Amino acid sequence: MQNAPFRKNHGQPQMPLEVYSFFGYFSFCFLRRNAESPHPSSLIQGISPIMQQTKSKSVILEYIEAIVIAVLLALFIRTFIVQAFKIPSGSMLETLQIGDHVLVSKFIYGIKMPFTGKVLIPIKEPKRGDIIVFQYPNDPSLDYIKRVIAVGGETVESRDKKIFINGKPLADDHGQFKDSTIHPPSEDPRDNFGPVTVPEGKLFVMGDNRDNSYDSRFWGFVDLAAVRGKAFILYWSWDVNKSLFSMERFTSVRWGRIGHLVQ
């Protein structure tokens, strides 16, 4: 079964949003400094060596200050506002393609305490149909991306690939089924499982590529505290199976997908 994990370092695009923020802020400070400073030759004339040394230290301190502020700004954006992820597998086909790059809203479900996941300022909770990024319960160092199928208090069941919520058929517009074979419950829970009731504070998630997704059917529920955020927009997409520095990679850019909202 495929899944859609993200390593904490592996799951980032080549240039995450927070890196752009870092270089943008630093470049701004550099250009401002150069605009405000007179030409170096004019500084030399009439200035003692001690004053020149003091001036040099002042410039160095300004650059250090700019770097520190840029790093703090980047960490703030990544922790509380938005984070970039890359799709490495096909468990969310056809909604998300391998090689898609998505932005994930970190604050839509509330402002959380870093490292603990405790909600400091609640806003709203994930609902059915949301595509979320979360820490894989069996290995929190991995980030997964799946669609919410059921929330706390709801009963979910699958009968011959059809999903039922609280005993009623789910209008499953996003589910993709590419294998006509029906697996019996004795073989695995892919096509037949439940009914199970989702505990409060938990989520039941599945990949849109239902026949090829490793999700809650196999490993259980997602804790709300483990949810990193909601995927909301595609900002880049290309074929990662092509060699990185080849012309085929650059011509494989899926321009038609860039800027699409994730639904």
Residue pairs with C-beta under 8 A, 6 or more apart in sequence:
1 91
1 190
1 212
1 213
1 214
1 218
2 89
2 90
2 91
2 207
2 209
2 212
2 213
2 214
3 89
3 91
3 144
3 207
3 213
3 214
3 215
4 87
4 88
4 89
4 90
4 91
4 92
4 96
4 144
4 145
4 146
4 207
4 213
5 11
5 88
5 89
5 136
5 142
5 143
5 144
6 85
6 86
6 88
6 133
6 142
6 143
6 144
6 145
7 141
7 142
7 143
8 141
8 143
10 88
11 85
11 86
11 88
11 143
12 84
12 85
12 86
13 84
13 85
13 86
13 101
13 236
16 78
16 83
16 84
17 77
17 78
17 82
17 83
17 84
17 103
18 74
18 75
18 77
18 78
18 83
19 74
21 70
21 73
21 74
21 77
22 70
22 71
22 73
22 74
23 70
25 66
25 69
25 70
25 73
26 66
26 67
26 70
29 62
29 63
29 66
29 70
30 63
30 66
33 59
33 62
33 63
37 59
43 52
43 55
44 52
47 55
78 106
79 106
79 114
80 106
80 107
80 111
81 105
81 106
81 107
82 103
82 104
82 105
82 106
82 229
83 103
83 104
83 106
83 133
83 228
83 229
84 101
84 102
84 103
84 104
84 235
85 101
85 102
85 103
85 104
85 133
85 143
85 145
85 231
86 99
86 100
86 101
86 102
87 96
87 97
87 98
87 99
87 100
87 101
87 102
87 145
88 98
88 240
89 98
90 97
90 98
90 209
90 212
91 146
91 207
91 208
91 209
91 212
91 213
91 214
91 215
92 131
92 145
92 146
92 147
92 207
92 208
92 209
92 213
93 176
93 208
93 209
93 212
94 176
94 208
94 209
95 131
95 147
95 174
95 208
95 262
95 263
96 102
96 131
96 145
96 208
96 231
96 262
97 237
97 254
97 257
98 239
98 240
98 241
99 237
99 238
99 239
99 240
99 241
99 252
99 254
100 234
100 236
100 237
100 257
101 234
101 235
101 236
101 237
102 145
102 231
102 232
102 233
102 234
102 235
102 262
103 231
103 232
103 233
103 235
104 133
104 228
104 229
104 230
104 231
104 232
105 229
105 230
105 232
106 112
106 228
106 229
107 123
107 229
108 123
108 124
108 229
108 230
108 232
109 119
109 123
109 124
109 125
109 126
109 224
109 227
109 229
109 230
110 119
110 120
110 121
110 122
110 123
110 124
111 119
111 120
111 121
111 123
112 118
112 119
112 120
112 225
113 119
113 120
116 225
117 223
117 225
117 226
117 227
118 225
119 225
125 151
125 224
126 132
126 148
126 151
126 203
126 224
126 227
126 230
127 148
127 151
128 148
128 149
128 150
128 151
128 165
129 147
129 148
129 174
130 147
130 148
130 230
131 145
131 146
131 147
131 148
131 230
131 231
131 262
131 263
132 145
132 146
132 147
132 148
132 203
132 205
132 222
132 227
132 228
132 229
132 230
132 231
133 143
133 144
133 145
133 227
133 228
133 229
133 230
133 231
134 143
134 144
134 145
134 146
134 203
134 205
134 222
134 226
134 227
134 228
135 141
135 142
135 143
135 144
135 226
135 228
136 142
136 143
136 144
136 219
137 219
137 220
137 221
137 222
137 223
137 226
138 219
140 226
143 228
144 205
144 215
145 231
146 205
146 206
146 207
146 213
146 215
146 216
146 222
147 174
147 205
147 206
147 207
147 208
148 203
148 204
148 205
149 156
149 163
149 165
149 170
149 204
149 205
149 206
149 216
150 156
150 165
150 198
150 203
150 204
151 198
151 203
151 204
152 198
152 199
152 200
152 201
152 202
152 203
153 197
153 198
153 200
154 165
154 166
154 197
154 198
154 204
155 165
155 166
155 167
155 194
155 195
155 196
155 197
155 198
156 163
156 164
156 165
156 194
156 195
156 196
156 198
156 204
157 163
157 164
157 167
157 193
157 194
157 195
157 196
158 164
158 189
158 191
158 192
158 193
158 194
158 217
159 192
160 182
160 191
160 192
161 177
161 182
161 191
161 210
162 169
162 170
162 172
163 169
163 170
163 172
163 175
163 206
164 170
164 195
167 195
174 208
175 206
175 208
175 210
176 208
176 209
176 210
176 211
177 210
177 211
178 209
178 211
178 212
179 211
179 212
182 191
182 192
183 190
183 191
183 192
184 191
184 192
185 192
185 193
188 218
189 217
189 218
190 210
190 211
190 217
193 217
196 204
198 204
198 221
199 221
201 223
201 224
201 225
202 221
202 222
202 223
202 224
203 216
203 221
203 222
203 223
203 224
203 227
204 216
204 221
204 222
205 215
205 216
205 222
206 213
206 215
206 216
206 217
207 213
207 214
207 215
216 222
231 262
232 261
232 262
233 259
233 260
233 261
233 262
234 257
234 258
234 259
234 260
234 261
234 262
235 258
235 259
236 253
236 258
237 253
237 254
237 257
237 258
238 249
238 250
238 252
238 253
238 254
239 248
239 249
239 252
239 254
242 248
242 249
242 252
243 249
